[in-house]
Amino acid sequence: MRVRESGCGAAHVNRNRRADEPLDVSATAAPHTTRPARPGVPLGWAAAIGVLAVGAALAAGHLVAAIVSPSSSPYLAVGDWVIRLSPQWLTEFAKTTFGTADKPILLAGMGVVIAIIAAAAGIASRRSPTPGVVVVAVLGVLGFLAVLFAPAFAPLDLVAPAVSLVVGVGVFRLLHGLALRTTEGPEQPASGAGVSRRNVLIGSSAAVGVASLGAAAGGVLLGGGVTNSRQTVTAQLARAGLVERAPAIPPDAAFPGLGTPTFLTPNPDFYRVDVALRIPTQAAQDWSMRIHGMVDEELTLTFDDLLARPLVERAITLTCVSNEVGGPYISTANFIGVDLRELLLEAGVRPDAEQLFSTSIDGWTAGTPVDVVMEEGRDSMLAIGMNGEALPPEHGFPVRMVVPGLYGFVSATKWLTDLEVTTFDAKQSYWLQRGWAQRAPIKTQSRIDSPRAFEEVPAGRVTVAGIAWSQPVGISKVEVRVDGGPWQEAELGAPVNTDTWRMWHIALDLAPGSHTIQSRATDRNGVTQTEVRVPPIPDGASGWPSLIIRVAS
């Protein structure tokens, strides 16, 4: 047999081959060629592409949310969703462990998890963009759903997550394409069809720039949109005539030189405990509120309506139910606003009403017992000012509720936007749904502020100082004992009113060595702080504060 090869490389058998002649297979087989595997994106680049694409998506969503609808930032919406779905034990663990840093830690933790997922998506997409695009799209859909099912939702809120999704997928495909073409560049013709590493760096830098500028601009717009409005309100409060002024604070009402807080807490130092990852931003001129439900006549109020009503100023101590025994979540301020009882009397609360159901701009809700709010002399109010200026954004600007004598989760709704008079059976508020108490009167408590636990103090007389509270009854006595010995009565600061805390101090002769100090308070009704320790949930902690100090030899 003779075999010949055509010019195109195909083997042809001579038609004259005998039927019994064996076929030379090796001669007829076409030459074998192996196509080299596609090189793929380098590992580090692939991970960076995933992180940059998701970062650009989140930043774009944050920026658009700030412009269109502040409540619709996908990143913050997912964070809110995590908080709402977290079990009670996890929520309390975060508060106890991290205190007021719980929100930054949550956001940072989310960022780390998202970055790991994004990097893994990039690595899985070294040869094809499909896995990364799918992961970015899934993250975008999760943000979309978090916004869609948020407590306070409007159709316009969907713009930000939609933009976030498009940007994420677009940036991923762009950077992946640039990086892949770069790795294939050496095999391209000399005409320059390949993409240089410089172009990939430029594309990556652009993504980083979009992410950084979007996050920064979104943060500025989300957090700073009410500055001018607050300045205007502060000026209006300075000109307003008050029908009731807070009492003057006597110089001996507090003993900061001995270790107590100042009587009025400066606004930057006022404790903040809430579930809001994003501080709601609403200008005063855009605020309005309805009082409706079980009332004879609905009321709709604007901020100007509040300013036109008689304004009162009251010194009030607010206390958080999350406070452990001796905890820090208590502060006092002069609040300016409108008497809430008078507003409800004007609306005409029906006799069978039980609950004042308040709603925040961000959808958070609280349920306040109607009989407490309507109690004459309770001093409940809608506050618009705090310590001589407009409410700070983190403390409820433009308007918040303040009801003395109840823990904040049933009485102190910030960023207030709606009041419905109803029953407890008809509606359950945010924390009531999570097993907390329906009625949460503040318990008689005390705290030792100085000396600190495990502090070593000089030999001689040791001054112990602290605070006590029992709003709205007031404190009549504070006692201190050392090492389980007899109780000794402390000197009280001058009283201001029954809605506020009271400072105390006592000088003790202590021998060198370690000592255990305890305190207890008695209110004006003769009720003494109980020794029985219970945790903060569901209706406030109790027990005697106790600490150990060492007196130097």
Secondary structure, DSSP 8 states (H G I E B T S, - for coil): --EEE-TTS-EEE-TT--TTS---HHHHS-------------HHHHHHHHHHHHHHHHHHHHHHHHHH-GGG-HHHHHHHHHHHHS-HHHHHHHHHHHGGGHHHHHHHHHHHHHHHHHHHHHHTTSS-SHHHHHHHHHHHHHHHHHHHTSSS--GGGGHHHHHHHHHHHHHHHHHHHHHHHHHTGGGS-TTT-S--HHHHHHHHHHHHHHHHHHHHHHHHHHHHTTHHHHHHHHHHHHHS-EEE------GGG--GGGT---SS--GGGS----S-SS-----GGG-EEEEEESBSS-EEEEHHHHHHS-EEEEEEEEE-TT--TT-S-EEEEEEEEEEHHHHHHHHTB-TT--EEEEEETTS-EEEEEHHHHTSTT---EEEEEETTEE--GGGTTT-EEE-TTB-GGGT--SSEEEEEEE-TTT---TTGGGT--SS-B---EEEEEES-TT-EE-SEEEEEEEEEE-TTT-EEEEEEEETT---EE-EE-----TTS-EEEEEEEEE-SEEEEEEEEEEETTS-B--S--B-STTT--BS--EEEEEE--
